[in-house]
C-alpha cells in the first residue's frame, strides 16, 4: 500500500517541537490520512474488467462483439459527446482489444447494453461498496451507485449517460 502525500513518522518522536506536529495536523493536503483505505476515488479504467465480466456473465457481451470507436459517442439527447481518452478513436475493436486499448467508447456502448443492474450486481459480488473487514483503521466502504441511490440522494433519475460513465469507472462510483 502507498499513500501520497506522506509524512515522516519520526515527527512523533519525543522531543519534537509541538509546532512541527501542529504544522502536520494543519497541512491542507492531510498527509495523515491513509488514502488506500481512508479515501474514496473513482477507479477509472481499472473498473472496465468488471463491466466486461458483468456483460459476459449475463450474455449481453461476447468476446467477438465489435464497436467502432471514432473518439467520442453521442448518447441520447445529451449535447456533449462522451469522449474516449484517444481523441482520434481506436477504430473497430472487439472485447479483447477494448481491454488492451482501454477504449472508453467500447465500454460506453457495451456498458449501456449490459445495463446498470448487471454492472452493479457484479461490482457488489466482487466486494465493492463494502469494507474489507481488515483491521487497518478507518476504512471507508465506497459507493456502487444505482438508480435508487440517485433518486434518493440526488433527487434525479438514472440516465444512459450515468451507465456509460459507470462502465468506465467514473460517474458516482467511489472505491
VEXDREN-2710 file (C-alpha; in Angstrom, 1 decimal):
% VEXDREN-2710
k/r/px/py/pz
1/UNK/0.0/0.0/0.0
2/UNK/1.1/3.5/-0.7
3/UNK/-0.4/6.8/0.2
4/UNK/0.7/10.2/-1.0
5/UNK/1.3/12.8/0.3
6/UNK/3.2/11.0/3.1
7/UNK/4.8/12.1/6.3
8/UNK/7.9/11.2/8.4
9/UNK/6.7/9.1/11.3
10/UNK/9.7/10.4/13.3
11/UNK/7.7/13.6/13.6
12/UNK/6.0/12.0/16.6
13/UNK/9.3/11.1/18.4
14/UNK/9.7/12.5/21.9
15/UNK/11.3/15.9/21.9
16/UNK/9.9/17.1/18.6
17/UNK/8.6/20.7/18.7
18/UNK/4.9/20.9/19.1
19/UNK/4.9/23.4/16.2
20/UNK/6.2/20.7/13.8
21/UNK/3.4/18.4/14.8
22/UNK/0.8/21.1/14.6
23/UNK/2.0/22.0/11.1
24/UNK/1.5/18.4/10.1
25/UNK/-2.0/18.3/11.6
26/UNK/-2.9/21.6/9.9
27/UNK/-1.5/20.6/6.5
28/UNK/-4.3/21.1/3.9
29/UNK/-3.1/18.0/2.0
30/UNK/-3.9/15.9/5.0
31/UNK/-0.9/13.6/4.9
32/UNK/-2.0/11.7/8.0
33/UNK/-4.9/10.2/6.0
34/UNK/-4.0/6.8/4.5
35/UNK/-5.7/7.2/1.2
36/UNK/-5.6/3.5/0.4
37/UNK/-8.4/2.7/2.9
38/UNK/-9.4/6.2/4.2
39/UNK/-10.1/7.9/0.9
40/UNK/-12.7/7.4/-1.8
41/UNK/-11.9/7.7/-5.5
42/UNK/-13.3/6.9/-8.9
43/UNK/-11.5/3.8/-10.0
44/UNK/-11.4/4.8/-13.7
45/UNK/-10.3/2.2/-16.2
46/UNK/-9.4/-0.4/-13.6
47/UNK/-13.2/-0.9/-13.4
48/UNK/-13.6/-1.9/-17.1
49/UNK/-12.9/-5.6/-16.4
50/UNK/-15.8/-5.6/-14.0
51/UNK/-18.1/-4.2/-16.7
52/UNK/-16.8/-6.7/-19.2
53/UNK/-17.3/-9.6/-16.7
54/UNK/-20.9/-8.4/-16.0
55/UNK/-21.7/-8.3/-19.7
56/UNK/-20.1/-11.7/-20.3
57/UNK/-21.9/-13.3/-17.4
58/UNK/-25.4/-12.0/-18.3
59/UNK/-24.9/-12.7/-22.0
60/UNK/-25.0/-9.1/-23.2
61/UNK/-21.4/-9.2/-24.3
62/UNK/-19.4/-11.7/-26.3
63/UNK/-15.6/-11.6/-26.8
64/UNK/-16.2/-11.0/-30.5
65/UNK/-18.5/-8.0/-30.1
66/UNK/-17.3/-5.2/-32.3
67/UNK/-17.7/-1.4/-31.6
68/UNK/-16.4/1.4/-33.8
69/UNK/-14.6/4.0/-31.7
70/UNK/-14.3/7.3/-33.5
71/UNK/-13.1/9.1/-30.4
72/UNK/-16.5/10.0/-28.9
73/UNK/-20.0/8.9/-28.7
74/UNK/-23.3/10.8/-28.5
75/UNK/-25.7/9.4/-26.0
76/UNK/-29.4/10.3/-26.1
77/UNK/-30.1/14.0/-26.3
78/UNK/-27.0/15.0/-24.3
79/UNK/-25.5/17.9/-26.3
80/UNK/-21.9/17.0/-25.4
81/UNK/-20.3/13.9/-26.8
82/UNK/-18.8/11.3/-24.3
83/UNK/-15.2/11.3/-25.3
84/UNK/-12.7/8.5/-25.4
85/UNK/-9.2/9.1/-24.0
86/UNK/-7.9/8.6/-27.5
87/UNK/-9.4/11.6/-29.3
88/UNK/-8.8/10.2/-32.8
89/UNK/-10.5/7.0/-31.8
90/UNK/-9.4/3.4/-31.8
91/UNK/-11.2/2.2/-34.9
92/UNK/-13.1/-1.1/-34.7
93/UNK/-12.4/-3.2/-31.7
94/UNK/-13.6/-6.5/-30.1
95/UNK/-13.7/-7.1/-26.4
96/UNK/-10.1/-8.2/-26.1
97/UNK/-8.7/-5.1/-28.0
98/UNK/-11.1/-2.9/-26.0
99/UNK/-9.5/-4.1/-22.7
100/UNK/-6.0/-3.9/-24.2
101/UNK/-6.5/-0.4/-25.6
102/UNK/-8.8/0.7/-22.6
103/UNK/-11.3/2.1/-25.1
104/UNK/-13.9/4.2/-23.4
105/UNK/-16.3/4.2/-26.4
106/UNK/-16.4/0.4/-26.5
107/UNK/-17.3/0.3/-22.8
108/UNK/-19.9/3.1/-23.1
109/UNK/-21.7/1.1/-25.8
110/UNK/-21.3/-2.3/-24.2
111/UNK/-21.9/-1.0/-20.6
112/UNK/-25.2/0.5/-21.7
113/UNK/-26.1/-2.8/-23.4
114/UNK/-25.2/-4.7/-20.2
115/UNK/-27.2/-2.3/-18.0
116/UNK/-26.6/-0.7/-14.7
117/UNK/-28.3/-3.5/-12.7
118/UNK/-25.8/-6.1/-14.1
119/UNK/-22.8/-3.9/-13.6
120/UNK/-23.9/-3.0/-10.1
121/UNK/-24.5/-6.7/-9.2
122/UNK/-21.1/-7.7/-10.5
123/UNK/-19.3/-4.9/-8.6
124/UNK/-21.1/-5.8/-5.4
125/UNK/-20.4/-9.6/-5.9
126/UNK/-16.7/-8.7/-6.1
127/UNK/-16.9/-6.8/-2.8
128/UNK/-17.1/-3.1/-4.0
129/UNK/-19.2/-0.9/-1.9
130/UNK/-18.4/-2.7/1.4
131/UNK/-15.5/-2.7/3.8
132/UNK/-12.9/-5.4/3.5
133/UNK/-13.1/-6.2/7.2
134/UNK/-9.3/-5.9/7.6
135/UNK/-8.2/-4.2/10.8
136/UNK/-6.5/-1.3/9.1
137/UNK/-8.0/1.7/10.7
138/UNK/-10.8/4.0/9.5
139/UNK/-11.7/2.1/6.3
140/UNK/-14.4/3.6/4.1
141/UNK/-16.8/1.5/2.3
142/UNK/-17.2/3.2/-1.1
143/UNK/-20.2/3.6/-3.2
144/UNK/-21.6/1.5/-6.1
145/UNK/-24.4/3.7/-7.3
146/UNK/-27.7/2.6/-8.8
147/UNK/-30.9/4.2/-9.9
148/UNK/-32.5/4.0/-6.5
149/UNK/-29.5/5.7/-4.9
150/UNK/-29.5/8.5/-7.4
151/UNK/-33.3/9.1/-6.9
152/UNK/-32.9/9.1/-3.1
153/UNK/-29.6/11.1/-2.8
154/UNK/-29.7/13.3/-6.0
155/UNK/-33.4/13.5/-6.5
156/UNK/-32.9/12.7/-10.1
157/UNK/-33.4/9.8/-12.5
158/UNK/-30.7/7.5/-13.8
159/UNK/-29.8/8.2/-17.4
160/UNK/-27.9/6.2/-20.1
161/UNK/-25.0/8.6/-19.6
162/UNK/-24.8/7.5/-16.0
163/UNK/-24.5/3.9/-17.1
164/UNK/-21.9/4.8/-19.7
165/UNK/-19.8/6.6/-17.2
166/UNK/-20.2/3.8/-14.6
167/UNK/-19.0/1.3/-17.2
168/UNK/-15.6/3.1/-17.4
169/UNK/-15.3/3.5/-13.6
170/UNK/-16.5/7.1/-13.4
171/UNK/-19.9/8.7/-12.5
172/UNK/-20.7/8.4/-8.8
173/UNK/-18.7/5.2/-8.3
174/UNK/-16.3/5.5/-5.4
175/UNK/-13.9/2.9/-4.1
END
